[in-house]
Every structure is written in C-alpha cells, then in structure tokens.
Amino acid sequence: MGIEHRLQEIRRESSTDAPGDPERFRRVALTETEMMSQGDAIRATLEANARPLAKIAADLKDRPIRRIATVGCGDSWISGYGVRHVVERMLGAVCEPCEAFDFATYGLDVVDGETVVIGLSSSGKTEPVIGGLKGSTERGAYAIGLSNTLGSPLMEEFPGALHIRATRGGWPTQSSTAAMALKLALTAAVAEAQGKDASSLRAALDTLPDVVDSVARSFYEPAREVARRLARADLVLLAGAGPHYAPAAFGAAKLKELAPIHAIAFPLEEYHHYRTQKAGDPMFLIAPDEASHGRALETAIMSVGSEGTCIALVPEGETEISEVADVAWHLPAVAWETAAIVYSVPLHLFGYHAAVERDAIGLGAPRLGD
C-alpha cells in the first residue's frame, strides 16, 4: 500500500488550509452560530440530565473513589483541565485529565475498582476513548460516557451515560463548554449523594448560561478588533495557570482549526523557563484569579519587555496587569468553579474572527518561505 493511499485513509479532515477553502469556511460559519449559542446548549444539557445524574450519583454514593480519570482527544481531553480542581476539592479524589490514546495504551495498569473513568467524545465513537473505557471496566472501574450522539457506543456500553445537548457542525465550542458544565453537575450530584455541601457549585451552574451568553455578546466586537490587528500573525501564544490552562488550549485549538495558523498553549509558569516570546509575537494571558495574579503580572511585564503583544483576560476591576498589557479584556466576576468555561468564550470568538480577517486579506496557513 502506497504512502499516498495510506494518507487518504488516515486523514479525517476534509477541508484544507488554503485561503477561502469552501469546506473550511462552511465550518467556520457553523462555528460562529454554535459559539454564539453556548448558553442555550449549557442550559439544555443541565436540564436534560437530572435523572441520569441521579442514577450515577446513587451508584457512586458508597463506592470508594481514589482516582478519577477524564479521558478524551483534542478539546474533549482539554476540558478535563478546566474542571479537575473542582472535582478534587468536592470529591477528595485525584482527578487526572488523560489523553485517550495515551490512557488506553499506557494508563490502564493502575486502574482498579476505586477508579472512575469519564470518557468524552462528541461522536461517541472515538476509538481510543471507547478502548480506554472498555479496558477500565474490565479492571473493575466505574465508566461514564459523555457524548452529543444518542445511540453511540459511548452512550450504550458503560454503566453511566450522559447526553450533551450541543452541536458540533463547526469546530468545537459549545460541545466543549456544555461538556465541562455537565462534568461539574456530575461532581455536584456525587458530592450531594455523599452528604457534602455543593450549594456553591450549584449556584455557579445556575448562573452560567446567562453569563456565557453575556460574555459572547460583549466580546464579539473586541475580539474582531484584535483579530484585525493581528491578522498577519502566523503564530499566537496563549498561557494560563491551573484550570485556566484549559481556555488557553481551547484558544490555540480554534486558531489551528479555523484560521488556520500556528498556536501554542502552555501553563503560565512555563513561559518563564524558555525564551518563549519573540519580538512581534502576540500572547493571550488568561489571569482570572488571585492565586495566579502575581506570576501573571510578571508574565505581562516580560511580554512587553520582549517586544511582544500582550492581550490579557482579567476580571473587572483588575488594574495592575491591565496597565501593563497592550490590550485588557475585563470579564465579569464569576465563580471560581466556572471561570475556565467563561474565559474560554472570548478566545473562541478570536479564533473565529482571525479566520475571517485572514481570509479577507487572502491569507491561509503559513508556508515555509512565506
């Protein structure tokens, strides 16, 4: 079998990086529709899963839980970083986001009856996710499948099944944020079954759909303005600490999928351990909380000192980082449990607008020698 034939078998993406590619821009258009209706998807998902969440919570009420693995590929994998600290604080178990191929190939040896494995796949058919959950159940773990697709293997073959009421005709936006909200609702349900207080998390989830919609509307134009300014950039950096690595990684993914350009996400501290930012490089700095504020401020100072461009996502009322950064986006005050979801939304918007603005000046993916 020739390499070209094998390439066609392996390749899953039908669009190309060429400027104006019709298939890519069909999905770009769908991404806009989906990213602007994330609140509805989150609301519908939470409302539809009350009964299955109660069943799973009852199953896990008296079961010892030592470890929770959140398994997926791409954004499905990254979503675990945005919720892991909430899960750990609420349930008192280690929560580890696991890339699905790595988990299925290397991670099953330490899975046992005190492990809960949560697999996420929009199609419900992603082979490494299915394989990891099957291997886990064979070792006694409790497996939960999350998917947009009813009737898929992920929804039919494991003890727990949760349906995400989101679409993914474009590149993932609402399918990821609704999934994160559902994982948090699962955490609340299990915590309550164990006799713990989950009122703070419940309150955060109740207000989340409206906050997400408000942020999407408020930052649509600011994201477009920055996209126009950075339309010729071939590389974008994104950094965030702890759960805020998730928005950074989502933002990088949207740029690689939609724009399509090079984008690199990394934990905040790692910025300082390499010569990360070069002159002219733009960087999005995600800094919603006090815990990472000091290091985020130093990162903004280093960014400007490197002659890069720093776009900071900070809470309303923040002044120190805002005074240093080239651009500051002030987001409304949100509960710490859901901040990673809310701060993802402006980065979805930027990825969409970057694609549109680059196309308007005839740019596709960067090529060697350009």
C-alpha positions in Angstrom: 0.0 0.0 0.0 1.5 3.4 -1.1 2.0 6.3 1.2 -0.5 8.4 -0.6 -3.2 5.8 -0.3 -2.4 5.4 3.4 -2.5 9.2 3.9 -6.0 9.2 2.5 -7.1 6.5 4.9 -5.6 8.3 7.9 -6.7 11.9 7.0 -10.0 12.8 8.7 -10.3 16.4 7.9 -12.0 17.2 4.5 -11.1 20.9 4.4 -7.8 22.5 3.5 -5.7 25.4 4.8 -6.0 27.2 1.5 -7.4 30.8 1.6 -11.2 30.7 1.1 -11.4 26.9 1.2 -15.2 26.4 0.9 -15.4 23.4 3.2 -13.3 25.1 5.9 -15.4 28.2 5.7 -18.6 26.2 5.8 -17.4 25.0 9.2 -16.2 28.5 10.2 -19.7 29.8 9.6 -21.2 27.0 11.7 -18.7 27.7 14.4 -19.9 31.3 14.7 -23.5 30.1 15.1 -22.6 27.5 17.7 -20.2 29.7 19.7 -22.9 32.4 20.0 -25.5 29.9 21.4 -23.3 28.3 24.1 -25.6 29.4 26.9 -28.6 27.6 25.4 -26.5 24.4 25.0 -25.3 24.5 28.6 -28.8 25.2 29.9 -30.4 22.4 27.8 -27.7 19.9 28.8 -28.0 20.5 32.5 -31.8 20.4 32.4 -31.9 17.1 30.4 -29.5 15.1 32.6 -31.1 15.4 36.0 -32.3 11.7 36.0 -29.1 10.1 34.7 -27.0 12.2 37.0 -29.1 11.0 40.0 -28.6 7.4 38.9 -24.8 7.8 38.6 -24.7 9.6 42.0 -26.6 6.7 43.6 -24.2 4.2 42.0 -21.2 6.1 43.4 -22.6 7.1 46.8 -21.0 4.4 48.8 -18.3 3.4 46.4 -14.7 4.2 47.4 -13.2 6.6 44.9 -9.4 7.0 44.9 -8.9 8.4 41.4 -11.0 10.0 38.6 -9.7 10.0 35.0 -11.2 12.3 32.5 -10.5 10.8 29.0 -10.8 12.3 25.6 -9.0 13.6 22.5 -8.5 17.2 21.5 -10.9 19.6 23.2 -12.5 16.6 24.9 -9.2 15.9 26.6 -8.5 19.6 27.4 -11.9 20.1 29.1 -10.7 17.9 31.9 -8.1 20.6 32.9 -10.8 23.1 33.3 -12.8 21.1 35.9 -10.2 18.9 37.6 -9.6 21.2 40.6 -13.3 21.5 41.3 -13.6 17.7 41.2 -10.7 17.2 43.5 -11.9 19.7 46.1 -15.5 18.4 46.0 -14.9 14.7 45.9 -11.5 14.4 47.7 -10.0 12.2 44.9 -7.2 12.8 42.5 -8.6 13.9 39.1 -6.4 13.4 36.1 -7.1 14.6 32.5 -5.8 11.8 30.3 -5.3 11.9 26.5 -7.4 9.0 25.3 -4.8 7.2 23.2 -2.2 7.5 25.9 -4.7 6.3 28.5 -5.8 3.3 26.5 -2.2 2.4 25.5 -0.3 3.1 28.7 -2.6 4.1 31.5 -4.7 1.0 32.4 -2.2 -0.7 34.7 -3.2 1.5 37.7 -7.0 1.4 37.0 -8.9 -0.6 39.6 -12.3 -0.7 41.4 -11.6 2.6 43.2 -11.3 4.4 39.8 -14.0 6.3 38.0 -13.3 6.9 34.3 -15.2 9.6 32.4 -14.9 9.4 28.7 -15.9 12.3 26.4 -16.4 12.0 22.6 -18.8 14.2 20.6 -19.4 11.4 18.0 -19.5 8.7 20.8 -17.3 6.5 18.5 -13.8 7.8 19.1 -11.8 4.5 19.2 -9.2 5.4 21.9 -12.0 6.7 24.2 -14.0 3.5 23.7 -11.0 1.3 24.2 -9.9 3.1 27.4 -13.4 2.8 28.9 -13.6 -0.9 28.0 -10.2 -1.6 29.4 -11.2 0.2 32.6 -14.4 -1.7 33.2 -12.5 -4.9 32.7 -10.4 -3.8 35.7 -13.3 -3.0 37.8 -13.6 0.7 37.3 -16.9 2.6 37.0 -17.1 4.1 33.5 -19.2 7.1 32.4 -19.7 8.1 28.8 -20.4 11.7 27.7 -21.5 12.3 24.1 -23.5 14.5 21.8 -24.7 11.4 20.0 -27.5 9.2 21.3 -27.3 5.6 20.4 -23.5 5.7 20.0 -21.3 3.1 21.7 -20.2 5.6 24.4 -23.8 6.1 25.4 -24.8 2.4 25.3 -21.9 0.3 26.6 -21.0 1.6 30.0 -22.6 1.9 33.4 -23.1 5.7 33.2 -24.2 7.7 30.2 -24.8 11.5 29.9 -26.1 13.2 26.8 -24.6 16.6 25.9 -27.3 18.7 24.2 -24.9 20.6 21.9 -24.0 20.5 18.2 -20.6 20.3 16.6 -21.1 21.2 13.0 -18.3 23.7 13.2 -15.2 23.2 15.3 -15.8 22.5 19.0 -17.2 25.4 21.1 -20.5 24.6 22.8 -19.8 20.9 22.7 -16.8 21.5 24.9 -18.3 24.1 27.3 -21.5 22.2 27.8 -19.5 19.1 28.5 -17.5 20.9 31.1 -20.7 22.2 32.7 -22.1 18.6 32.7 -18.9 17.3 34.4 -19.4 19.9 37.1 -23.0 18.9 37.5 -21.9 15.3 37.8 -19.5 16.4 40.6 -22.2 18.2 42.4 -24.6 15.2 42.2 -22.0 12.8 43.5 -20.9 15.2 46.3 -24.5 15.6 47.4 -25.1 11.9 47.4 -22.1 11.6 49.7 -23.6 14.1 52.1 -21.4 17.1 51.1 -22.5 20.7 50.5 -22.5 21.5 46.8 -24.6 24.7 47.0 -21.8 27.0 45.8 -21.2 24.8 42.7 -25.0 24.6 42.1 -25.3 28.3 42.3 -22.5 28.8 39.8 -24.0 26.4 37.3 -27.4 28.1 37.6 -26.0 31.5 36.5 -23.5 30.1 34.0 -25.7 30.0 30.8 -26.6 33.7 31.2 -23.0 34.7 32.0 -21.7 32.8 28.9 -24.2 34.5 26.6 -23.4 37.9 28.0 -19.7 37.5 27.5 -20.2 36.2 24.0 -22.2 39.3 23.1 -19.9 41.7 24.9 -16.6 40.5 23.4 -17.8 39.8 19.8 -16.6 43.2 18.6 -13.5 43.5 20.8 -12.4 40.1 19.5 -12.9 41.2 15.9 -10.8 44.4 16.6 -7.9 42.4 17.9 -8.2 39.9 15.1 -7.9 42.7 12.6 -4.8 44.0 14.4 -3.2 40.5 14.4 -4.5 39.2 11.1 -1.0 38.7 9.7 0.4 36.9 12.7 1.4 33.3 11.9 2.0 32.3 15.5 -0.1 33.1 18.6 0.9 32.1 22.2 -1.6 31.5 25.0 -0.9 31.0 28.7 -2.9 30.3 31.8 -2.3 28.7 35.2 -4.2 25.8 36.8 -7.7 25.4 35.4 -7.0 28.4 33.1 -4.7 26.4 31.0 -7.9 25.0 29.5 -9.1 28.3 28.0 -5.5 28.8 26.6 -5.6 25.4 25.0 -9.1 25.9 23.6 -8.0 29.2 22.1 -5.0 27.6 20.5 -7.1 24.8 19.1 -9.6 27.3 17.5 -6.7 29.2 15.8 -5.2 26.0 14.4 -8.6 24.8 13.2 -10.2 27.9 11.9 -7.6 30.5 11.0 -5.5 28.2 10.4 -2.2 29.3 11.9 0.3 28.0 14.4 -0.8 28.5 18.1 0.8 27.2 21.2 -0.8 27.0 24.7 1.2 26.3 27.9 0.9 26.6 31.6 1.6 30.1 32.8 4.8 29.3 34.7 6.4 27.6 31.7 6.6 30.9 29.9 9.5 31.8 32.2 11.6 28.7 31.7 12.4 29.2 28.0 12.9 32.1 25.6 9.2 31.8 24.9 8.1 35.1 23.3 10.0 36.7 20.4 9.6 40.3 19.2 6.3 40.7 17.5 4.7 37.5 18.9 1.2 38.0 20.3 0.2 36.3 23.5 -3.1 35.9 25.3 -2.7 35.9 29.0 -5.6 34.3 31.0 -5.5 35.6 34.6 -8.9 35.4 36.3 -7.8 34.8 39.9 -5.7 36.0 42.8 -3.8 32.7 43.0 -2.0 33.3 39.7 -2.2 37.1 39.7 1.4 37.8 40.8 3.0 35.5 38.2 0.6 36.7 35.5 1.7 40.3 36.2 5.3 39.2 35.8 4.4 37.5 32.6 2.8 40.6 31.2 5.9 42.6 32.1 8.1 40.0 30.4 5.8 40.0 27.4 6.1 43.8 26.9 9.8 43.6 27.6 10.2 41.0 24.8 8.6 43.5 22.4 5.7 41.1 22.0 2.0 41.9 22.1 0.1 41.0 25.3 -3.7 40.6 25.4 -4.8 40.0 29.0 -8.1 38.4 30.1 -8.7 39.7 33.6 -11.7 40.3 35.9 -13.5 43.5 36.2 -11.7 45.9 38.5 -8.2 44.5 37.9 -5.7 47.3 37.3 -2.1 46.0 37.6 -2.0 43.7 34.6 -4.3 46.0 32.7 -1.8 48.9 32.9 1.0 46.7 31.5 -0.8 44.8 28.8 -1.3 46.1 25.3 -5.0 45.1 25.4 -7.0 44.2 28.5 -10.3 42.4 28.3 -12.2 42.7 31.6 -14.6 39.9 32.1 -17.4 39.9 34.7 -16.8 38.5 38.1 -17.7 34.8 38.1 -17.5 31.9 40.5 -14.1 30.1 40.6 -15.8 26.8 39.7 -16.9 28.0 36.3 -14.3 30.6 35.4 -12.5 28.3 33.0 -15.7 27.9 31.0 -16.4 31.7 30.9 -12.9 32.7 30.0 -12.9 30.3 27.0 -15.6 32.2 25.2 -13.6 35.3 24.1 -10.9 33.0 22.8 -13.5 31.1 20.7 -14.5 34.5 19.3 -11.0 35.5 18.5 -10.3 32.2 16.6 -13.4 32.8 14.5 -12.6 36.4 13.7 -8.9 35.5 13.0 -10.2 33.2 10.3 -12.4 35.8 8.7 -9.9 38.6 8.9 -7.1 36.5 7.4 -9.3 35.4 4.6 -10.2 39.0 3.8 -6.6 39.7 3.1 -6.0 36.5 1.2 -4.0 34.6 3.8 -4.3 30.8 4.6 -1.9 28.8 6.5 1.7 30.0 6.8 4.1 28.1 4.5 7.9 27.7 4.6 9.5 30.6 2.8 6.5 32.9 3.0 
